[in-house]
Amino acid sequence: MNDKEIQALQEQVALSDDQQAFKILFKHYYTTLFQFAVSIVKVREVAEEIVEDVFIKVWDKRRNLTEIANLRLYLYVAVKHHCLNHVTRRGNTTELDPDQLDVVCAELVPNPEDLMVASELLQRVNRSIHELPPKCRIVYKLVKENGLSYKEAGEILNISPRTVENHIAAAIKKIASVLDADFPLPRKSFTLPGVKN
């Protein structure tokens, strides 16, 4: 869904109490928010409960939904705060340390034809993503898989957009190096016309 569609759904929920529009928003955001919550609280059932609680609060305050300019960022921040509250109640650290996050990156799932052609390549890409350092992996997931901007990912993780950019660059370099090592390009001798080697 694009930003205009999201905004339209927000308006339907806020102005018309449209439960169907709310369900569409819930389904659109649930999986990525759930994965993010699991990376912090480490327990699937708790993560499910946290994400559902966030959406219940959004429904309860639906009249204000049109005031939220970036719903995706709002939801990520709300889930992060609920997760940190849960972790604090359990007596653990109150700081969100990206090095401690363990994100399960979504598998790259192509259509069946692409899968037959590139299954080995996809496995290697997924493996190289999984082997990224934890902080780098969470940044990669938020930006490349969940579509957040560098600024949004930085706000969620309390790091600068420049740090996000550095993590993305490191992730891409690591993935590219793994792929280059696994699938080296043939080195051909290339001569420009009229130039001797």
C-alpha positions as CSV (number, residue, x, y, z in Angstrom):
1,M,0.0,0.0,0.0
2,N,1.2,3.5,-0.7
3,D,1.1,6.5,1.6
4,K,-2.2,7.9,0.1
5,E,-4.0,4.5,0.6
6,I,-2.7,4.4,4.2
7,Q,-3.9,8.0,4.8
8,A,-7.3,7.2,3.3
9,L,-7.7,4.2,5.6
10,Q,-6.7,6.3,8.6
11,E,-9.4,8.8,7.7
12,Q,-12.0,6.1,7.3
13,V,-11.1,4.7,10.7
14,A,-11.0,8.1,12.4
15,L,-14.0,9.7,10.8
16,S,-16.3,6.7,10.1
17,D,-15.3,4.1,12.7
18,D,-14.6,1.8,9.8
19,Q,-13.7,-1.5,11.2
20,Q,-12.9,-3.0,7.8
21,A,-10.4,-0.2,7.1
22,F,-8.8,-0.9,10.5
23,K,-8.5,-4.6,9.8
24,I,-6.7,-3.8,6.5
25,L,-4.2,-1.6,8.4
26,F,-3.8,-4.3,11.0
27,K,-3.1,-7.0,8.4
28,H,-0.7,-4.6,6.5
29,Y,1.5,-3.9,9.5
30,Y,1.1,-6.9,11.8
31,T,3.8,-9.2,10.5
32,T,6.7,-6.7,10.5
33,L,5.7,-5.2,13.8
34,F,5.4,-8.7,15.3
35,Q,8.9,-9.6,14.0
36,F,10.3,-6.4,15.5
37,A,8.6,-7.1,18.8
38,V,10.0,-10.6,18.9
39,S,13.5,-9.3,18.3
40,I,13.2,-7.3,21.6
41,V,11.1,-9.4,24.0
42,K,12.3,-12.8,22.6
43,V,8.9,-14.5,23.3
44,R,6.5,-15.0,20.5
45,E,3.3,-14.9,22.6
46,V,4.4,-11.7,24.4
47,A,5.3,-10.1,21.0
48,E,1.8,-11.0,19.7
49,E,0.2,-9.5,22.8
50,I,2.2,-6.3,22.5
51,V,1.4,-5.7,18.9
52,E,-2.3,-6.4,19.5
53,D,-2.3,-4.1,22.5
54,V,-0.8,-1.3,20.4
55,F,-3.6,-1.8,17.8
56,I,-6.2,-1.8,20.5
57,K,-4.9,1.5,21.8
58,V,-4.9,2.9,18.2
59,W,-8.5,1.8,17.9
60,D,-9.4,3.4,21.2
61,K,-7.8,6.7,20.1
62,R,-9.0,6.4,16.5
63,R,-10.4,10.0,16.4
64,N,-6.8,11.2,16.5
65,L,-5.6,8.9,13.8
66,T,-5.7,11.7,11.1
67,E,-3.2,13.6,13.1
68,I,-0.5,10.9,12.7
69,A,1.5,11.9,9.6
70,N,3.5,8.6,9.5
71,L,1.5,5.7,10.8
72,R,4.3,3.2,10.2
73,L,6.8,5.1,12.2
74,Y,4.2,5.7,14.9
75,L,3.4,2.0,15.2
76,Y,7.1,1.0,15.3
77,V,7.8,3.5,18.1
78,A,4.7,2.4,20.0
79,V,5.7,-1.3,19.7
80,K,9.3,-0.4,20.8
81,H,8.0,1.4,23.9
82,H,5.6,-1.4,24.9
83,C,8.4,-3.9,24.4
84,L,10.8,-1.9,26.6
85,N,8.1,-1.5,29.2
86,H,7.7,-5.3,29.2
87,V,11.5,-5.9,29.4
88,T,11.7,-3.3,32.3
89,R,8.9,-5.0,34.2
90,R,10.8,-8.3,33.9
91,G,13.8,-6.5,35.5
92,N,16.0,-6.4,32.4
93,T,17.7,-3.5,30.9
94,T,15.7,-0.4,29.9
95,E,17.9,0.5,26.9
96,L,17.2,-0.9,23.5
97,D,20.6,-2.2,22.4
98,P,20.5,-3.2,18.8
99,D,23.4,-5.6,19.4
100,Q,21.1,-7.7,21.6
101,L,18.3,-7.9,19.0
102,D,17.9,-11.2,17.1
103,V,15.7,-10.5,14.1
104,V,14.5,-13.3,11.9
105,C,14.7,-11.8,8.5
106,A,11.9,-12.7,6.2
107,E,12.9,-15.2,3.5
108,L,13.1,-13.8,0.0
109,V,10.2,-15.6,-1.6
110,P,10.1,-15.3,-5.4
111,N,7.5,-16.7,-7.7
112,P,7.8,-20.5,-8.5
113,E,9.6,-19.9,-11.8
114,D,12.2,-17.6,-10.2
115,L,12.6,-20.1,-7.4
116,M,13.6,-22.8,-9.8
117,V,16.1,-20.5,-11.5
118,A,17.7,-19.0,-8.5
119,S,17.0,-21.1,-5.4
120,E,20.7,-21.6,-4.6
121,L,21.4,-17.8,-5.0
122,L,18.4,-17.0,-2.7
123,Q,19.6,-19.4,-0.1
124,R,23.1,-17.7,-0.1
125,V,21.6,-14.2,0.1
126,N,19.4,-15.2,3.0
127,R,22.3,-16.9,4.7
128,S,24.5,-13.9,4.3
129,I,21.8,-11.6,5.7
130,H,21.5,-13.9,8.7
131,E,25.2,-13.8,9.2
132,L,25.3,-10.0,9.5
133,P,26.1,-8.7,13.0
134,P,22.9,-8.2,15.0
135,K,22.8,-4.4,14.8
136,C,23.5,-4.4,11.1
137,R,20.8,-7.1,10.5
138,I,18.1,-5.1,12.3
139,V,19.0,-2.0,10.4
140,Y,19.0,-3.9,7.1
141,K,15.6,-5.5,7.9
142,L,14.0,-2.2,8.9
143,V,15.2,-0.4,5.8
144,K,15.4,-3.0,3.0
145,E,12.7,-5.5,4.0
146,N,10.2,-3.2,5.9
147,G,10.8,-0.2,3.7
148,L,11.6,2.4,6.4
149,S,13.7,5.4,5.5
150,Y,17.1,5.9,7.2
151,K,15.6,8.6,9.3
152,E,12.7,6.4,10.4
153,A,15.0,3.5,11.3
154,G,17.2,5.8,13.1
155,E,14.4,7.2,15.2
156,I,13.2,3.7,16.1
157,L,16.6,2.5,17.2
158,N,17.8,5.9,18.6
159,I,20.7,6.2,16.2
160,S,21.5,8.8,13.6
161,P,20.5,8.4,9.9
162,R,24.2,8.5,9.1
163,T,24.8,5.5,11.3
164,V,21.9,3.7,9.6
165,E,23.5,4.5,6.2
166,N,26.8,3.1,7.4
167,H,25.1,-0.1,8.6
168,I,23.3,-0.5,5.2
169,A,26.5,0.1,3.3
170,A,28.3,-2.6,5.5
171,A,25.4,-5.0,5.0
172,I,25.3,-4.6,1.2
173,K,29.1,-4.9,1.0
174,K,29.0,-8.1,3.1
175,I,26.2,-9.6,1.0
176,A,27.9,-8.6,-2.3
177,S,31.2,-10.1,-1.1
178,V,29.5,-13.4,-0.2
179,L,27.8,-13.5,-3.6
180,D,31.0,-12.5,-5.4
181,A,32.9,-15.3,-3.7
182,D,30.1,-17.8,-4.4
183,F,29.5,-16.7,-8.0
184,P,32.7,-15.1,-9.3
185,L,32.3,-13.3,-12.6
186,P,34.5,-14.6,-15.3
187,R,37.5,-12.3,-15.9
188,K,37.8,-11.5,-19.6
189,S,40.6,-9.8,-21.2
190,F,39.2,-6.6,-22.7
191,T,41.0,-4.5,-25.2
192,L,39.9,-1.2,-26.5
193,P,40.1,-0.9,-30.2
194,G,43.4,0.7,-31.3
195,V,45.0,0.2,-27.8
196,K,47.6,-2.4,-27.1
197,N,47.8,-4.2,-23.8
